[in-house]
């Protein structure tokens, strides 16, 4: 499956109309295949490495000009995959890109599998597995903050720390193995307890920031709920800074959930506007209420909107009781009107923000409170690399568990054989982050999530 001997080709830009589209080839025949299709402006000129060549792609079967292109050639090993790589910059339409790709395939290239170019970069040692996964995170980044986290991982900051920790563990493991294989007189006695404690502390520090990293990568779902006509859709529009949801004085205008994305201080947020939760005999409204309850159950954070211009209604209390243990923020809307609401005893321990969605007053306070709730009031200012991948988080937890088990085994005075078993599990877990110990099944699962051409 992971043969590096053939030449692969794929369209590396999204299909559709655009100024430029790129067909990328990688492998030992990338240059010769391209030269068989490319007619440079200077006849007879060969592709030179790290030069941009102007000309046309021509169908060798009949000499038909397919597209006007710019071709770049990157000679191995100084390329993305550490193989010969060619990028053909075509006009960004579906037809010319597919036609150029078809010609490359007919000339001997194979269509690349999803993520196969990045896989080759990993297999050829240009990047490790954590860096390879960062490539996909960069492509999928939804905010500047998420992009910075992914670029930090691509630069190898997380990999460097993981490799350092794993190297320390390997040294301890070598010492333990030596004490098992040789008599005590030949190996000086050494207390590894302090070193195990230091390893646990560093793993704990990495994991402490993991939730923040996951938030930047995956974002959060925020459900806007409440009874009809309290201003839920107005609040959605205010947060989006655009009129996305229909707003009228008529209760029940929103009959289905409406999802939109926004950026709150670098956090990718999916806002879910819901139908007003109320008892109704109307079939359509009942379906809308059911979807609102589903959105409530799936939300990471709930914004319970109440109308500040009138007393609380029984429906407000019913909705509050239905929330359960989910993180919640009470939003008291319609601050621009005389206030008549009495919140005594109403979700007393829940944070509250008073605002006017119509006028925008208090909106900044709401956004800051959301960020504080998402990050649990913590300010992220640590030199520790952010762990933004759920797989990495799970493996770090597994490594920490192994270190803690080794500490417990050592404290019980058990033989070094047992300590070595626990330490070996920790070493293996960290090796799976960087790809030093990884199975083909895992590689297949990871790179299958990539787009073709990356």
Buried (B, 14 or more C-beta within 10 A) or exposed (E): EEEBEEBBBBBBBEEEEEEEBBBBBBBBBBBBBBBBBBBBEEEEBEBEBEEEBEBBBBBEEEEEEBBEBBBBBBBBEEBBBBBBBBBBBBBBBEEBBBBBBBBBBBBBBBBBBBBBBBBBBBBBEBBBBBBBBBBBBBEBBBBEBBBBBBBBBBEBBBBBBBBEBBEBBBEBBEBBBEBEEEEEEEBEEEEBEEBBEEBBEBBEBBBEBBBBBBBBBBBBBBBBBBBBBBBBBBBBBBBBEEEBBEBEEEEBBBBEBBEBEBBBEBBBBBBBBBBBBBEBEEEEBBEBBEBBBBBBEEBBBBBBBBBBBBEBBEBBEEBBEEBEEEBBBBBBBBBBEEBEBEBEEBBEEBBBBBBBBBEEBBBEEBBEBBBBBBBEEEEBEEEBBBBBBEBBBBBBBBBBBBBBBBBEBBEEEEEBEBBBBBBBBBBBBBBBBBBBBBEEEBBBEBBEEBBBBB
